[in-house]
């Protein structure tokens, strides 16, 4: 069995059920963390939990907020925990034709360095070039691995 993440008549992603359920649970976690809806909901077959519809306008805002949050965090544990999900979310956004820009690296900004307060966010306009590059590379890898 598998799930379908559709946008209109196009299937953006067709993961096995276990992968799809894990992704959706992570979506819930990050919707709560970011206080943004993801725009993934009931698909065209009403009542079928394996067919989901991606609202491109809502998902665009979610994906952009997610990337900004990820790139500005300075906590290495948060980076490690979130990298795979964020890369998958970016790959899905790209398949939907959504441009997801990463924050510009700031001069001397050590994003990913140790912070004493795990909740202290970095500057929303800065990110380390290494984190931006890693995220882009990982999102491209995920796109190759994600079945349609």
URZI-V86101 format. One line per field, one symbol per residue. phi: phi as a letter, one per 20 degrees, with the letter a starting at -180 (. if undefined). Layout:
phi=???
This chain:
phi=.bdcddcmeeeebcefgfffffgfffggfffffelcfendbgefdgnefedcddeffffgfffffffffffefdefffgffegffffffffffffemeedeefffefmfdfnffdfdfeffeffdcbffffffffffffffgffeefd
